[in-house]
Amino acid sequence: MRRRFRRKPKRQDIIPQMRANNAIFAPRVIVIDEEGTSHGEMTIEQARALATEHGLDLVEVSPKAVPPVCRILDHGKFHYQQAKQFRQNKVHQKKVETKGIRIGLRTDEHDLAFKKNQAEKFLRKGNKVKAEILLRGREKAHQDLARTSLQEFLKSIAVPYRVEEELKRFPGGFNTIIAPE
């Protein structure tokens, strides 16, 4: 039998869904109206009646408070503004990439200089750099040489940086992560 291709649903923006009107189940709530004045603690039925009297929705803005805090406002407009704020914050986030530099134990001086220039360029752009030294075969018996070689490579980098992850062993050799200051 033929398998059917199923599309994954589109990922919506991760905005906390606020409960509104009949979805609020707390017996007593604190109510704040559209101007921001507090009406104090009241039963959920009284709060819903007050919201319909104003022609707006009762929205639970702080569900973890005891008792929960609800506001009287236009739920659609509130959700739209929250989504807009979420998207705007997402645009202004600074995304830091981790770039990789791999060297070997027998890498020539010219190649090391080229890799050093690449690492400096990445650091100037504000990216983190993961520097790795790979060991093959019998090179794994000379871990002390690999460690010193990677440390010498890091010392040759002229751009100021800070070490985010110390030099550590992994199955293929050693690695470290550095970030610009």
C-alpha positions as CSV (number, residue, x, y, z in Angstrom):
1,M,0.0,0.0,0.0
2,R,1.2,3.5,-0.9
3,R,2.2,5.8,1.9
4,R,0.7,9.2,1.9
5,F,2.7,12.3,2.2
6,R,1.5,14.5,5.1
7,R,2.4,18.1,5.3
8,K,3.5,19.4,8.6
9,P,1.4,22.2,9.9
10,K,3.0,25.6,9.6
11,R,4.8,26.7,12.7
12,Q,3.0,29.7,14.2
13,D,4.8,32.4,16.1
14,I,5.2,31.3,19.7
15,I,3.0,33.8,21.5
16,P,1.4,32.8,24.8
17,Q,-2.3,32.2,24.3
18,M,-4.4,34.2,26.8
19,R,-7.7,32.7,28.0
20,A,-10.6,34.9,27.4
21,N,-14.3,35.1,28.5
22,N,-15.8,31.6,29.0
23,A,-12.3,29.9,28.9
24,I,-11.4,31.5,32.3
25,F,-12.2,28.9,35.0
26,A,-11.0,30.6,38.2
27,P,-13.9,31.2,40.7
28,R,-12.6,34.7,41.7
29,V,-10.4,37.2,39.7
30,I,-8.9,40.6,40.1
31,V,-10.3,42.9,37.4
32,I,-8.7,45.9,35.6
33,D,-10.7,47.9,33.1
34,E,-9.5,49.4,29.8
35,E,-8.3,52.6,31.4
36,G,-6.1,50.7,33.9
37,T,-8.2,51.3,37.0
38,S,-8.6,48.3,39.3
39,H,-12.1,47.1,40.2
40,G,-10.7,44.7,42.9
41,E,-11.5,41.1,43.4
42,M,-14.8,39.7,42.2
43,T,-16.4,36.5,41.0
44,I,-16.0,35.4,37.4
45,E,-19.7,35.9,36.7
46,Q,-19.5,39.6,37.9
47,A,-16.3,40.1,35.8
48,R,-17.9,38.7,32.7
49,A,-21.0,40.9,33.2
50,L,-18.8,44.0,33.6
51,A,-16.9,43.1,30.4
52,T,-20.1,42.7,28.4
53,E,-21.4,45.9,29.8
54,H,-18.3,47.7,28.4
55,G,-18.7,45.8,25.1
56,L,-15.3,44.2,25.4
57,D,-13.7,40.9,26.3
58,L,-12.4,39.6,29.7
59,V,-8.8,38.4,29.2
60,E,-6.7,36.6,31.8
61,V,-3.3,38.4,31.6
62,S,-1.7,36.9,34.7
63,P,-3.0,33.3,35.2
64,K,-0.4,32.3,37.9
65,A,-1.3,35.1,40.3
66,V,-3.6,34.2,43.2
67,P,-6.3,35.1,42.3
68,P,-5.7,35.5,38.6
69,V,-5.6,39.0,37.1
70,C,-8.0,39.8,34.2
71,R,-8.3,42.8,32.0
72,I,-11.2,44.2,30.2
73,L,-10.1,44.8,26.6
74,D,-10.5,43.9,22.9
75,H,-9.0,40.4,22.7
76,G,-8.3,40.5,19.0
77,K,-6.6,43.8,19.1
78,F,-4.6,42.7,22.2
79,H,-3.5,39.5,20.5
80,Y,-2.5,41.4,17.3
81,Q,-0.4,43.8,19.3
82,Q,1.4,41.0,21.2
83,A,2.1,39.2,17.9
84,K,3.5,42.4,16.4
85,Q,5.7,43.0,19.5
86,F,7.0,39.4,19.3
87,R,7.9,39.8,15.6
88,Q,9.6,43.1,16.2
89,N,11.7,41.7,19.1
90,K,12.6,38.7,16.9
91,V,13.9,41.1,14.2
92,H,16.1,43.0,16.6
93,Q,17.7,39.9,18.1
94,K,21.4,39.6,17.4
95,K,22.2,36.2,16.0
96,V,25.7,34.9,16.7
97,E,27.0,32.2,14.5
98,T,29.7,29.7,15.4
99,K,32.2,29.3,12.6
100,G,34.6,26.4,12.5
101,I,38.4,26.3,11.9
102,R,40.0,22.8,11.5
103,I,43.7,22.2,11.6
104,G,45.7,19.1,11.6
105,L,48.9,18.2,13.5
106,R,51.0,18.4,10.3
107,T,49.3,21.5,8.8
108,D,51.9,23.7,7.1
109,E,52.7,27.3,8.2
110,H,51.1,29.0,5.2
111,D,47.9,27.1,5.8
112,L,48.0,28.0,9.5
113,A,48.4,31.6,8.5
114,F,45.4,31.4,6.2
115,K,43.3,29.8,8.9
116,K,44.4,32.4,11.4
117,N,43.3,35.2,9.0
118,Q,39.9,33.4,8.6
119,A,39.5,33.2,12.4
120,E,40.4,36.9,12.8
121,K,37.9,37.8,10.1
122,F,35.1,35.8,11.9
123,L,35.9,37.4,15.2
124,R,35.9,40.9,13.7
125,K,32.4,40.2,12.3
126,G,31.2,39.2,15.8
127,N,31.0,35.5,15.3
128,K,32.2,32.8,17.7
129,V,35.0,30.5,16.4
130,K,35.3,26.8,17.2
131,A,38.9,25.8,16.6
132,E,39.6,22.1,16.2
133,I,42.7,20.0,15.8
134,L,42.0,16.6,14.2
135,L,44.2,13.6,14.9
136,R,44.5,10.7,12.6
137,G,46.0,7.2,13.2
138,R,49.3,7.3,15.1
139,E,48.9,11.1,15.7
140,K,46.5,10.1,18.5
141,A,49.5,8.9,20.5
142,H,50.9,12.5,20.5
143,Q,48.1,14.3,22.3
144,D,50.6,16.7,24.0
145,L,51.8,17.9,20.6
146,A,48.3,18.4,19.4
147,R,47.4,20.4,22.6
148,T,50.4,22.7,22.3
149,S,49.9,23.1,18.5
150,L,46.3,24.3,19.1
151,Q,47.4,26.6,21.9
152,E,50.1,28.1,19.6
153,F,47.5,28.7,16.9
154,L,45.2,30.5,19.4
155,K,48.1,32.7,20.6
156,S,48.9,33.7,17.0
157,I,45.4,35.3,16.7
158,A,45.8,39.1,16.9
159,V,42.2,40.1,17.4
160,P,41.2,40.3,21.1
161,Y,39.0,37.3,22.1
162,R,37.9,35.5,25.2
163,V,37.8,31.7,25.6
164,E,34.2,30.5,26.0
165,E,35.0,26.8,26.3
166,E,38.4,25.6,27.5
167,L,40.5,23.3,25.4
168,K,38.9,19.9,25.7
169,R,39.4,16.4,24.3
170,F,36.9,14.8,21.9
171,P,37.3,11.5,20.1
172,G,39.0,13.0,17.0
173,G,41.3,15.4,18.7
174,F,40.9,18.7,20.7
175,N,38.6,21.7,20.4
176,T,37.9,25.0,22.0
177,I,35.4,27.9,21.4
178,I,36.5,31.5,21.4
179,A,34.3,34.6,21.1
180,P,35.1,38.3,20.4
181,E,35.5,40.7,23.3
